[in-house]
Amino acid sequence: MPATKIAPSVLASDLGNLNCECQRMMDSGADWLHMDIMDGHFVPNIVMGAPVVASVSKAVPNIFMDCHMMVADPGRWVKDIAEAGGKSYTFHLEATDDPMDVVRQIKATKMRAAVAINPGTPASEISDELGNAVDMILVMTVWPGAGGQKFMKECMPKVAELRARFPDLDVEVDGGVGPKTIDRCADAGANIIVAGTAIFNHPSPKDVIAFLRSRCDEAQERIKKERERIARGESVDHEIKHYEDGRKSGWASGAITPLSYPRVYMSASKREKLRRESQGALERGERPTLSSLQGMSGLSITPAVQGK
């Protein structure tokens, strides 16, 4: 997995002291700064723009601005943001009929290209072609347009699905992320963490940034070790996460889905049934398949099942 990066969301800062706030975050250990740019069309609010990005770029040395473009015409602003000093340009999949063309425009400016999906957009809308063309995928964990919203844990299966499909790609989460929700994000496979009020409103943003980073790094180390075991042909005891909210996120039937190595997410209501049936399968010497495990929980899935 790619390295952990923490990107404080500037939308949560004191915008009247923007340059000082950005410098404060960099001094506190931030890797990137997440700049929310809204045009009043794709989302109701109007926030920032290329002149603001340019001002911060001049005032804060060596800053990496992760520009989240909540705009109705993402191709229109690529050149302006690049000239203003943006380093990464994230457009919304929902805002264009030709995402590959937007990616080409971004790449032509030497910025990193990224695509975002809203809570209502399934991960399957990210084609293999698009996923392999971008540098990052952003999974929104709130509806875009305003800060301070409640984290939507039902979006985590999408994060894990994208991590499984694109193991070496940066996967970013944005919205309601903080110390209380970081473990869900890290366990699902997110490595770029956007957090706003959790960092800016804390008396010690340095401590919050360090905590978020440590939780992601620990999760990545666990995943790395488990992948190494799989590569050696060893069975892996999956850490089962029980999310009742899974019923809201595309697997309401109760069928399990392998979303990230080596974790499986499923409805908690299936927990006891899985334990009984999986134990019986192991005692009979059977090698389970995903189809045979539908509706069950708590089983170590053999390497042969991985990737199906």
C-alpha positions in Angstrom: 0.0 0.0 0.0 1.2 3.6 -0.6 2.3 5.7 2.3 0.0 7.4 4.8 -0.6 11.1 4.3 -2.7 13.5 6.5 -4.4 16.4 4.7 -6.1 18.9 7.0 -9.2 20.3 5.4 -8.8 24.1 5.1 -12.6 24.6 5.0 -12.6 24.0 8.8 -9.9 26.7 9.4 -10.3 30.4 10.4 -10.6 31.6 6.8 -9.9 35.2 7.9 -6.4 34.1 8.8 -6.0 31.5 6.0 -2.3 31.8 5.3 -1.4 31.6 9.0 -3.8 28.6 9.5 -2.2 26.8 6.6 1.3 27.4 8.0 0.1 26.2 11.4 -1.0 22.9 9.9 2.3 22.4 8.0 4.2 23.2 11.3 2.0 20.5 13.0 3.1 17.8 10.6 0.5 17.8 7.8 1.7 16.2 4.6 -0.9 18.0 2.4 -3.5 20.7 2.7 -6.9 19.8 1.4 -8.5 22.8 -0.4 -12.2 22.6 -1.0 -13.2 24.6 -4.1 -16.9 25.0 -4.7 -18.6 26.8 -7.6 -22.2 27.2 -6.3 -23.5 24.9 -9.1 -22.2 21.4 -8.3 -22.8 22.2 -4.7 -24.8 25.1 -3.2 -21.9 26.9 -1.6 -19.2 29.1 -3.1 -15.8 28.7 -1.5 -12.2 29.6 -2.5 -11.0 29.5 -6.1 -7.7 29.9 -8.0 -6.8 33.3 -6.4 -7.0 31.9 -2.9 -4.9 28.9 -4.0 -2.3 31.3 -5.4 -2.3 33.4 -2.3 -1.6 30.3 -0.1 1.0 29.0 -2.5 3.0 32.2 -2.2 2.6 32.6 1.6 3.4 29.0 2.7 6.7 27.5 1.3 6.8 24.0 0.0 3.1 23.5 0.4 1.3 20.6 -1.3 -2.3 21.7 -2.1 -4.8 18.8 -2.7 -7.5 20.7 -4.6 -10.9 19.1 -4.3 -12.9 20.6 -7.2 -16.6 20.5 -6.3 -17.5 22.2 -9.6 -20.0 21.5 -12.4 -17.4 21.8 -15.2 -14.1 20.3 -13.9 -12.2 20.7 -17.2 -12.7 24.5 -17.1 -10.6 25.1 -14.0 -7.6 22.8 -14.6 -5.3 25.4 -16.1 -6.2 28.1 -13.5 -5.5 25.8 -10.5 -2.3 24.5 -12.0 -1.0 28.1 -12.5 -2.1 29.0 -9.0 0.1 26.3 -7.5 -2.2 23.4 -7.0 -0.4 20.0 -6.9 -3.3 17.6 -7.1 -6.7 18.1 -8.9 -9.6 16.0 -7.8 -12.8 16.2 -9.9 -16.1 14.5 -9.3 -17.1 11.6 -11.4 -20.7 12.8 -11.2 -19.7 16.1 -12.9 -18.5 14.9 -16.2 -19.5 12.5 -19.0 -15.9 12.1 -20.1 -13.7 11.5 -17.1 -10.7 10.3 -19.1 -10.6 13.6 -21.0 -10.5 15.5 -17.7 -7.6 13.2 -16.6 -5.7 14.0 -19.7 -6.2 17.7 -19.2 -4.9 17.4 -15.6 -1.9 15.3 -16.5 -0.9 17.8 -19.2 -0.3 20.4 -16.4 1.9 18.0 -14.4 -0.6 18.0 -11.5 -1.7 14.7 -9.9 -5.1 13.6 -11.3 -7.7 12.3 -8.9 -11.4 11.4 -9.1 -14.0 11.6 -6.4 -17.3 9.7 -5.8 -20.2 10.9 -3.7 -21.8 8.6 -1.1 -24.5 7.6 -3.5 -22.2 6.5 -6.3 -21.0 2.9 -6.2 -17.4 2.0 -6.5 -18.2 0.0 -9.6 -18.7 3.3 -11.4 -14.9 3.7 -11.3 -13.8 1.7 -14.4 -10.6 -0.2 -14.5 -9.4 2.3 -17.2 -10.1 5.3 -15.0 -8.7 3.7 -11.9 -5.5 2.9 -13.6 -5.2 6.4 -15.1 -5.6 8.5 -12.0 -3.2 8.9 -9.1 -5.9 8.9 -6.4 -9.5 8.0 -5.8 -11.4 10.1 -3.2 -14.4 8.4 -1.5 -16.6 11.0 0.1 -17.9 10.0 3.5 -20.3 12.9 3.7 -22.3 14.6 1.0 -20.1 17.3 -0.5 -20.7 21.0 0.1 -20.3 21.7 3.8 -17.9 20.8 6.6 -18.7 19.4 10.0 -21.0 16.6 8.8 -21.4 13.2 10.4 -19.2 10.4 9.1 -21.1 7.9 6.9 -19.7 4.5 7.9 -21.7 2.8 5.2 -19.2 4.2 2.7 -16.4 2.0 4.0 -17.2 -1.0 1.9 -16.5 1.2 -1.2 -13.1 2.2 0.2 -12.3 -1.5 0.8 -13.5 -2.5 -2.6 -11.4 0.1 -4.3 -8.3 -0.8 -2.2 -8.7 -4.4 -3.3 -9.0 -3.4 -7.0 -6.2 -0.9 -7.0 -3.8 -2.0 -4.3 -1.0 0.5 -5.2 -3.3 3.6 -5.7 -3.8 6.4 -3.2 -7.3 6.1 -1.7 -8.5 9.2 0.1 -11.4 9.6 2.5 -13.0 13.0 3.2 -15.9 13.9 5.6 -16.4 13.4 9.3 -13.0 11.8 9.7 -11.3 12.1 13.1 -9.9 10.0 16.0 -13.2 8.3 16.5 -13.6 7.2 12.9 -10.0 6.7 11.7 -9.9 3.0 12.5 -12.8 2.3 10.1 -11.0 4.2 7.4 -7.6 2.6 8.0 -9.0 -0.9 8.2 -10.8 -0.4 4.9 -7.6 0.6 3.2 -7.6 4.4 3.1 -4.1 5.9 3.2 -4.9 9.6 2.5 -6.8 11.1 5.4 -8.7 14.3 5.1 -9.8 15.7 8.5 -11.2 19.2 9.2 -12.7 20.2 12.5 -11.0 17.2 14.3 -7.7 18.9 13.6 -8.3 22.6 13.3 -10.6 22.7 16.4 -8.2 20.7 18.6 -5.8 22.6 21.0 -3.0 20.4 19.7 -3.4 19.7 16.0 0.1 18.1 16.0 -1.2 15.4 18.4 -4.2 14.7 16.3 -2.2 14.5 13.1 0.3 12.1 14.7 -2.6 9.9 16.1 -4.3 9.7 12.7 -1.0 8.8 11.1 -0.2 6.1 13.6 -3.5 4.4 13.3 -3.2 4.3 9.5 0.4 3.0 9.7 -0.5 0.3 12.1 -3.4 -0.9 9.9 -1.1 -0.9 6.8 1.5 -3.0 8.7 -1.2 -5.6 9.6 -2.4 -5.7 6.0 1.2 -6.0 4.7 1.9 -9.0 7.0 -1.3 -10.7 6.1 -0.6 -10.3 2.4 2.9 -11.8 2.9 1.3 -14.8 4.6 -1.0 -15.2 1.6 1.9 -15.0 -0.8 3.6 -17.8 1.2 0.5 -19.9 0.7 -0.6 -19.7 4.3 -4.2 -19.4 5.4 -5.2 -16.0 6.9 -7.6 -15.6 9.8 -9.7 -12.7 8.7 -10.6 -9.9 11.0 -14.3 -9.8 10.7 -16.0 -6.4 10.9 -19.7 -6.4 11.7 -21.5 -3.4 10.2 -25.3 -3.3 10.4 -25.0 -0.4 8.1 -23.8 -2.8 5.5 -27.5 -3.4 4.8 -27.6 0.1 3.3 -24.6 -0.2 1.0 -25.3 -2.6 -1.8 -25.3 -5.9 -0.1 -28.7 -5.8 1.6 -29.1 -9.5 0.7 -26.6 -10.4 3.4 -24.1 -11.9 0.9 -20.6 -11.3 2.0 -18.1 -9.5 -0.2 -14.3 -9.6 0.0 -13.6 -5.9 0.1 -10.0 -5.5 1.2 -7.3 -8.0 1.9 -7.5 -9.6 4.4 -10.8 -8.3 5.7 -14.4 -9.3 5.1 -17.4 -7.0 5.9 -20.8 -8.3 6.6 -24.0 -7.8 8.5 -23.7 -8.6 12.2 -27.0 -10.4 12.1 -25.3 -13.3 10.3 -22.5 -13.7 12.8 -23.7 -16.8 14.7 -24.9 -18.6 11.6 -21.5 -18.2 10.0 -19.6 -19.5 13.0 -21.7 -22.7 13.2 -21.7 -23.4 9.5 -18.0 -22.5 8.9 -16.9 -24.7 11.8 -18.8 -27.6 10.3 -17.2 -27.0 6.9 -13.7 -27.1 8.4 -14.4 -30.3 10.3 -15.5 -31.9 7.1 -12.2 -30.9 5.4 -14.0 -28.7 2.9 -12.4 -25.7 1.1 -15.1 -23.0 1.2 -16.0 -20.7 -1.7 -17.4 -17.3 -1.5 -20.8 -18.5 -2.8 -20.9 -21.2 -0.1 -20.2 -18.6 2.5 -23.1 -16.2 1.7 -24.8 -15.2 4.9 -22.1 -16.6 7.2 -19.4 -15.0 9.3 -16.2 -15.8 11.2 -14.3 -18.1 8.9 -10.7 -18.2 7.9 -10.8 -18.0 4.1 -8.0 -19.9 2.3 -5.7 -18.3 -0.2 -7.6 -20.0 -3.0 -10.6 -17.8 -2.3 -8.7 -14.6 -2.4 -9.5 -12.3 -5.3 -12.7 -14.0 -6.3 
